[in-house]
Amino acid sequence: MMPLSMMNVGDGSSIKKVSGKEDVRQFLETLGFIPGTKVRLITKNAGNVIVGIKESRVAISREMAMKIMV
């Protein structure tokens, strides 16, 4: 298991765990970051990431990406 932010561009994986405070977990859940969901890292930009999830692209900060374990 590793944080989403540590994945290489183009790599895909499935979400194992989402950590953080309750409000952070709920926010990420509304974006589709739910354990078992497949994700693909599209690009990194100054630590922030763009992720392909559920046929959408979502941009999240490095701090948020560190809370998502794949």
Secondary structure by P-SEA (a helix, b strand, c coil): ccccccccccbbbbbccccccaaaaaaaaaacccccbbbbbccccccccccccccbbbbbcaaaaaaccc
